[in-house]
Amino acid sequence: LAVQISNWILDQGYWAYGHGGPEAGEFPLTPAAIQAGIGELGKHGSLINPKLGSNFRLACVYTTLPLELDHSPYFGIDDFCMRCQICTNECPPKAISDGKKMVRGVEKFYVDFDKCMPYMTDNYGCGICLRVCPWSNEKIVEKIYRKQKKRGFKNLIDKNME
């Protein structure tokens, strides 16, 4: 998809280059996606989008096409994850902290990959944290999102998401 979009942008007369996968290129896409307003970082270390939950994969397009940020990426995931604790409790190697930690000068949710990766290696993968995350259940994502709006985040939510 990133290549198809970059080809369309090239056809419009701008430079573009498709970049797939969250870690397949020159920089990790999750921080860029957060800055672009696509979602917020969940406690499990994956991005959460108000419409797609955590059931999506990132890709991007480098381009000179003039773009405009038109929404806030904040819709209350920090508050939600602090209250939830499901992924923390279900993580077999106990790699997901129950609160935020200071990581390279930034307070954020922390996944201890020194615990996570050996478990994933021994079990040929994992993903339990994403499977049990309420935001991964496509049948209730819209309901959770509406609850978040009622909790006072509606003035911060992208008008296109409503």
Backbone bond lengths (Angstrom), bond angles and torsions (degrees), N, CA, C in turn:
res aa  C-N    CA-C-N  psi(-1)  N-CA   C-N-CA  omega(-1)  CA-C   N-CA-C  phi
1 L - - - 1.445 - - 1.533 110.63 -
2 A 1.356 116.00 -41.42 1.466 119.33 179.42 1.533 110.98 -61.06
3 V 1.309 116.80 -36.98 1.465 120.40 178.65 1.526 110.60 -69.69
4 Q 1.331 117.56 -40.60 1.468 120.80 178.17 1.530 110.72 -62.85
5 I 1.329 116.84 -42.73 1.467 119.99 178.91 1.514 110.34 -66.27
6 S 1.329 116.75 -42.39 1.471 118.77 179.38 1.525 110.57 -63.69
7 N 1.324 117.78 -36.43 1.473 119.85 176.81 1.533 110.87 -64.28
8 W 1.325 117.31 -40.43 1.464 120.62 177.05 1.531 110.27 -62.08
9 I 1.335 117.28 -44.35 1.470 121.34 179.07 1.528 110.35 -62.71
10 L 1.322 116.89 -41.37 1.475 120.69 176.71 1.525 110.39 -59.10
11 D 1.330 116.50 -41.02 1.467 121.16 178.03 1.533 112.43 -63.49
12 Q 1.338 116.53 -24.31 1.469 120.95 178.41 1.530 111.91 -84.23
13 G 1.348 116.87 -2.89 1.455 120.61 176.92 1.521 115.71 97.39
14 Y 1.330 117.50 10.19 1.461 121.39 178.36 1.527 109.41 -111.20
15 W 1.320 116.21 154.99 1.457 120.80 175.69 1.522 108.53 -74.53
16 A 1.323 117.49 142.56 1.465 121.57 178.14 1.522 109.69 -157.42
17 Y 1.327 114.46 149.66 1.464 121.50 178.80 1.524 108.47 -146.05
18 G 1.328 118.38 122.73 1.457 122.78 178.84 1.515 112.20 -77.37
19 H 1.321 116.25 139.18 1.458 123.24 -177.02 1.527 107.46 -132.74
20 G 1.312 117.52 112.73 1.458 120.23 -176.55 1.511 114.05 -98.60
21 G 1.307 115.28 159.59 1.451 122.61 175.22 1.515 114.73 70.87
22 P 1.332 116.95 146.23 1.460 120.11 -176.49 1.526 114.11 -65.97
23 E 1.325 118.05 -24.70 1.461 119.80 -179.50 1.528 111.16 -134.30
24 A 1.320 117.14 26.73 1.460 121.28 -174.68 1.515 113.30 -92.74
25 G 1.302 118.28 0.80 1.447 119.47 -174.73 1.513 112.84 -133.28
26 E 1.320 114.12 -150.41 1.450 121.58 -172.54 1.522 114.50 -73.19
27 F 1.317 117.96 -21.57 1.466 120.35 179.49 1.527 109.66 -149.71
28 P 1.332 117.33 154.74 1.457 119.25 178.09 1.529 110.88 -69.61
29 L 1.315 117.13 137.34 1.457 121.71 -173.60 1.527 114.85 -82.06
30 T 1.319 118.25 -23.39 1.463 119.48 -175.84 1.526 112.63 -58.85
31 P 1.342 120.13 -50.85 1.473 118.60 178.08 1.535 112.54 -59.84
32 A 1.323 117.45 -38.64 1.466 120.84 178.75 1.528 110.49 -65.54
33 A 1.328 117.10 -39.43 1.466 121.30 179.30 1.527 110.99 -65.72
34 I 1.326 116.90 -37.18 1.459 120.41 176.83 1.525 109.37 -64.68
35 Q 1.320 117.07 -45.90 1.467 121.18 178.34 1.523 111.94 -62.76
36 A 1.323 116.67 -32.15 1.471 121.03 -179.83 1.530 112.32 -79.50
37 G 1.325 116.93 -5.70 1.456 119.85 178.12 1.518 114.50 84.13
38 I 1.319 117.69 17.42 1.462 120.62 -178.53 1.525 111.74 -75.28
39 G 1.318 116.25 -28.90 1.455 119.74 179.65 1.506 111.77 -179.74
40 E 1.317 114.55 -170.13 1.455 121.95 178.69 1.521 109.28 -122.55
41 L 1.328 115.77 156.33 1.452 121.33 178.70 1.516 110.00 -76.82
42 G 1.319 116.25 122.67 1.453 121.31 177.00 1.513 110.89 -84.52
43 K 1.300 116.05 166.07 1.458 121.80 -179.35 1.526 111.74 -58.48
44 H 1.328 117.29 -30.24 1.462 121.92 -178.45 1.530 112.86 -79.05
45 G 1.319 116.98 1.94 1.464 120.62 175.94 1.509 114.56 89.06
46 S 1.317 117.70 1.14 1.464 121.62 178.64 1.522 109.85 -108.59
47 L 1.310 114.59 159.39 1.456 121.01 -179.99 1.527 110.12 -75.60
48 I 1.334 116.23 141.88 1.462 121.92 175.56 1.520 108.34 -120.63
49 N 1.331 115.32 125.61 1.457 123.28 179.39 1.522 107.95 -105.64
50 P 1.357 118.65 142.51 1.462 119.79 -176.98 1.528 114.94 -65.01
51 K 1.303 119.39 -19.24 1.473 121.81 178.49 1.535 111.89 -103.59
52 L 1.337 116.98 -39.02 1.460 121.52 -173.97 1.522 113.36 -97.88
53 G 1.331 116.99 -8.05 1.460 119.93 -175.80 1.515 109.50 65.77
54 S 1.349 115.99 -134.53 1.465 119.13 176.17 1.524 111.58 -107.02
55 N 1.328 116.83 15.48 1.466 121.75 -177.58 1.518 112.51 -95.85
56 F 1.315 116.40 62.23 1.456 119.48 175.73 1.522 108.90 -157.15
57 R 1.295 115.94 162.53 1.463 121.71 178.29 1.513 108.15 -119.93
58 L 1.323 114.66 148.15 1.456 120.66 -176.63 1.522 112.40 -92.99
59 A 1.290 114.47 147.52 1.462 124.38 167.94 1.522 104.47 -150.31
60 C 1.306 118.16 164.52 1.459 118.48 178.12 1.524 110.14 -147.01
61 V 1.311 113.80 171.36 1.454 121.37 176.74 1.521 107.65 -128.80
62 Y 1.321 116.36 121.91 1.460 120.84 170.37 1.526 105.62 -77.81
63 T 1.311 117.40 135.24 1.463 118.31 -178.32 1.524 112.22 -158.27
64 T 1.313 114.96 159.46 1.467 121.33 171.59 1.529 110.50 -99.33
65 L 1.348 117.12 1.24 1.457 121.37 176.88 1.527 109.02 -60.57
66 P 1.327 118.51 127.06 1.468 119.45 178.57 1.528 110.54 -65.23
67 L 1.315 116.10 124.93 1.458 121.85 -178.92 1.522 109.50 -125.03
68 E 1.316 115.37 157.83 1.450 120.54 -177.48 1.529 109.58 -131.03
69 L 1.323 116.98 128.74 1.461 121.42 174.52 1.515 107.44 -74.16
70 D 1.325 116.45 124.05 1.457 118.57 -175.00 1.519 113.90 -120.82
71 H 1.324 117.51 13.53 1.455 118.15 177.67 1.521 111.91 -158.00
72 S 1.325 114.29 162.56 1.453 121.83 178.28 1.523 109.37 -87.14
73 P 1.323 117.63 139.42 1.457 119.42 178.24 1.526 112.52 -80.78
74 Y 1.318 118.27 -3.09 1.462 121.05 -171.74 1.523 112.24 -93.77
75 F 1.334 116.70 123.02 1.460 120.43 174.31 1.525 111.44 -141.20
76 G 1.333 117.11 23.43 1.453 121.37 168.97 1.510 118.04 93.13
77 I 1.315 119.10 22.19 1.462 121.14 -179.98 1.531 111.55 -63.74
78 D 1.329 118.45 -38.69 1.468 120.27 178.57 1.523 110.15 -53.94
79 D 1.315 116.01 -50.98 1.459 121.58 -179.39 1.524 110.73 -62.24
80 F 1.320 116.20 -45.11 1.467 120.97 -179.29 1.532 110.67 -59.87
81 C 1.334 116.80 -50.49 1.468 121.08 -176.41 1.536 112.27 -66.71
82 M 1.322 117.21 -33.98 1.465 119.50 177.94 1.528 110.32 -63.45
83 R 1.320 117.23 -35.19 1.461 121.41 -179.88 1.529 112.30 -82.36
84 C 1.308 117.99 -30.19 1.463 122.00 -169.33 1.544 113.48 -72.10
85 Q 1.287 118.72 -66.50 1.478 124.71 178.90 1.536 115.52 71.25
86 I 1.329 119.63 1.91 1.471 120.11 -176.85 1.525 111.43 -62.02
87 C 1.322 117.99 -49.38 1.468 119.08 -177.36 1.531 110.93 -65.76
88 T 1.326 117.22 -35.80 1.465 120.80 177.47 1.527 109.92 -61.48
89 N 1.308 117.00 -46.23 1.467 121.49 -177.98 1.524 113.22 -70.84
90 E 1.330 118.08 -31.12 1.462 121.84 -176.24 1.529 114.41 -89.92
91 C 1.308 118.24 -10.22 1.475 121.80 -176.99 1.537 109.65 -71.33
92 P 1.350 118.13 112.14 1.470 120.39 -176.85 1.541 114.09 -57.41
93 P 1.344 119.59 -42.86 1.472 117.43 -179.65 1.534 113.53 -85.64
94 K 1.348 116.51 5.28 1.479 121.18 -179.21 1.531 110.98 56.11
95 A 1.323 116.02 47.70 1.464 122.18 -177.14 1.529 113.24 -91.83
96 I 1.335 118.09 -11.63 1.461 121.58 -176.10 1.527 109.17 -103.06
97 S 1.320 115.63 119.86 1.467 119.70 -178.52 1.523 110.52 -70.73
98 D 1.326 116.39 154.21 1.455 119.60 -179.03 1.520 112.96 -82.51
99 G 1.313 117.52 -11.66 1.457 122.20 177.38 1.517 109.93 -142.90
100 K 1.306 115.53 -169.07 1.459 119.98 -179.60 1.527 110.72 -85.89
101 K 1.333 114.90 154.58 1.458 122.35 176.89 1.523 108.31 -133.44
102 M 1.320 115.84 159.22 1.453 120.85 175.43 1.535 108.09 -80.64
103 V 1.327 116.37 118.03 1.463 122.40 -179.14 1.517 107.94 -125.91
104 R 1.329 116.50 114.58 1.470 122.91 -178.95 1.530 111.54 47.38
105 G 1.326 115.43 45.64 1.459 121.16 175.19 1.521 115.80 82.63
106 V 1.344 117.44 4.65 1.460 121.12 -179.87 1.527 108.42 -125.48
107 E 1.330 116.38 130.96 1.461 119.82 176.06 1.529 108.39 -80.55
108 K 1.336 115.51 121.44 1.455 119.27 -178.83 1.517 110.33 -158.11
109 F 1.325 115.79 168.49 1.452 119.86 173.75 1.511 108.02 -63.86
110 Y 1.322 116.25 148.09 1.461 120.35 -172.16 1.520 110.87 -131.37
111 V 1.321 115.37 128.66 1.456 122.05 171.57 1.522 106.18 -108.45
112 D 1.322 117.24 122.23 1.462 122.61 -179.21 1.529 108.27 -81.60
113 F 1.316 115.93 95.88 1.459 119.99 -176.27 1.518 112.34 -70.38
114 D 1.343 118.13 -15.05 1.465 120.25 173.07 1.526 110.88 -69.19
115 K 1.330 117.35 -22.17 1.468 122.05 173.58 1.530 110.85 -94.88
116 C 1.326 115.59 -38.70 1.464 122.03 -174.90 1.541 112.17 -67.71
117 M 1.304 117.15 -50.16 1.469 120.37 -172.66 1.525 113.77 -64.31
118 P 1.351 119.96 -43.06 1.478 117.57 176.78 1.535 112.39 -60.70
119 Y 1.336 116.34 -38.35 1.464 119.56 177.79 1.528 109.81 -63.38
120 M 1.341 116.47 -45.12 1.464 119.90 179.14 1.527 111.28 -61.48
121 T 1.317 116.36 -41.05 1.467 120.61 179.52 1.527 110.95 -63.80
122 D 1.327 116.23 -46.43 1.471 120.62 -178.93 1.524 112.62 -65.60
123 N 1.336 117.07 -26.69 1.462 121.27 -175.29 1.526 113.55 -111.82
124 Y 1.321 116.62 13.98 1.467 122.11 178.91 1.530 112.11 55.71
125 G 1.318 115.50 42.06 1.457 121.85 179.68 1.512 110.68 113.82
126 C 1.301 115.81 177.28 1.468 119.41 179.59 1.529 108.42 -153.36
127 G 1.333 118.46 -104.88 1.457 121.35 -178.67 1.514 113.57 85.94
128 I 1.332 118.01 10.56 1.467 120.76 179.66 1.524 110.13 -57.92
129 C 1.334 116.47 -41.31 1.467 120.16 -178.31 1.529 111.20 -59.07
130 L 1.314 117.83 -40.67 1.468 120.64 178.47 1.527 111.45 -72.47
131 R 1.321 117.00 -36.10 1.469 120.63 -179.34 1.527 111.47 -65.52
132 V 1.346 117.42 -39.47 1.464 119.75 -176.60 1.531 113.56 -88.11
133 C 1.312 117.53 -11.45 1.469 121.22 -179.23 1.527 109.74 -63.74
134 P 1.339 118.54 126.71 1.464 120.05 177.82 1.528 113.03 -55.78
135 W 1.329 117.31 -30.42 1.463 120.92 179.84 1.529 112.11 -72.28
136 S 1.322 117.78 -9.97 1.473 120.96 177.18 1.517 112.56 -89.47
137 N 1.315 117.16 -8.53 1.459 121.32 -179.95 1.530 108.23 -89.49
138 E 1.318 116.13 101.61 1.471 120.40 -174.55 1.530 113.14 -59.96
139 K 1.329 117.47 -21.16 1.460 120.25 -179.61 1.528 112.64 -74.77
140 I 1.344 117.17 -20.51 1.469 118.56 -177.13 1.525 114.39 -120.86
141 V 1.335 118.38 0.62 1.468 120.60 -179.11 1.528 111.24 -55.72
142 E 1.316 117.02 -46.09 1.470 120.28 -178.87 1.530 111.06 -62.61
143 K 1.323 116.84 -38.50 1.466 121.63 178.79 1.542 110.37 -65.47
144 I 1.316 116.57 -44.46 1.472 120.30 178.37 1.517 109.86 -62.15
145 Y 1.317 116.12 -43.18 1.465 121.44 179.86 1.534 110.44 -59.77
146 R 1.328 117.08 -45.24 1.473 120.52 178.52 1.526 111.14 -61.81
147 K 1.336 116.65 -39.33 1.468 120.18 176.99 1.523 110.74 -62.80
148 Q 1.318 116.43 -41.27 1.466 120.22 178.85 1.527 110.19 -61.60
149 K 1.325 117.22 -40.18 1.467 120.78 177.77 1.519 110.38 -61.25
150 K 1.321 116.49 -42.89 1.465 120.53 179.76 1.528 111.49 -65.57
151 R 1.316 116.83 -27.75 1.462 120.50 179.69 1.526 112.08 -74.65
152 G 1.325 117.30 -2.09 1.452 120.01 174.07 1.507 116.20 111.82
153 F 1.321 118.44 15.29 1.453 120.73 -178.77 1.516 113.05 -100.75
154 K 1.347 118.28 2.31 1.462 119.88 -172.59 1.523 113.68 -62.99
155 N 1.334 118.87 -30.34 1.458 118.84 179.69 1.520 112.52 -74.93
156 L 1.322 117.37 -9.19 1.461 121.11 -179.57 1.516 112.91 -104.69
157 I 1.317 117.10 -1.37 1.456 121.30 -173.15 1.527 111.29 -93.04
158 D 1.288 115.12 141.70 1.461 122.75 179.43 1.521 110.94 -54.47
159 K 1.317 115.92 129.21 1.459 120.77 -179.86 1.519 111.85 -60.25
160 N 1.332 118.41 -25.34 1.467 121.26 179.26 1.523 112.48 -77.11
161 M 1.334 116.95 -16.36 1.455 120.24 -178.36 1.521 111.11 -85.31
162 E 1.335 118.65 -15.49 1.454 121.15 -174.55 1.513 112.70 -79.67
